């Protein structure tokens, strides 16, 4: 596949992710911070997000598995996850966290367990999609092309 | 006046990798960024660097105070090699909150003049007001964008430049002419807040005449 085709495929894929709400404008902000001097910035931030999120999801699973759930602790973890997902533009994860926090406030164990499943689901979806997106970018760069800037009209 | 040098030097400093500028170099705005989130630290660091700032990023209010030399366990040691021009801190942090850090800074006779900007994901008016009342310079709602950082840095450097004018230091019109090409929204300036003697950065521009 030649570079132009790969670039078009990337643009289409990225646009779909925005349309489907997986990513929001903050992701574009991150892409704008990447340049020839910092060509791996997005990959680095996204990797940090993955590591951070997986740790938080583990902590959440453990915290909700306790006989006496400490909802303050649970909320603290969700707050962190909400923050980092917001910072990279992972909109659906962020929204799932917002819903999660509401149920933490209510101290509703069943609802929070469901929320955890929902957040995990959204996280793995966006992880998958970001990995695909970054792989497409990598292929373009390896073929000597540049990563096209997407204009979403934000 | 070699104001050309100041503008181009700011650009150069970003491109020169590992160039060892003198320890007391205060021409770049040095920002102390405080955030317990690793992801957010990485982003704010990049945002600040792209705005031509020098950045020190720490993960807690405690470490911020240690860096400033304000930690109770260590007395201020007068270490001014890395002078801090701005503190930008997250509000919600375990241990010491950004608000508590703000208070400690404003209570210090040595550091109270350093502008402090608070970042928070919660857009709560009461919180914002509380911070502003305590002396915060500004409040950014997360997620932080490049326009937020540019606004803060512009505002800071503009303040200084106007101060310079009053002291009769810099030809403002000349600066603006040089600046417009380089930075669309950030007017350049010699960013040192010490008195405007010839900064060491001009060594990098030998063709500049003073």
Interface residues (C-beta under 8 A of the other chain):
Chain A: X26 X29 X30 X32 X33 X37 X38 X41 X44 X45 X48 X49 X52 X76 X79 X80 X82 X83 X84 X86 X87 X88 X89
Chain B: X14 X15 X37 X38 X39 X40 X42 X43 X46 X47 X50 X92 X94 X121 X142 X143 X144 X145 X146
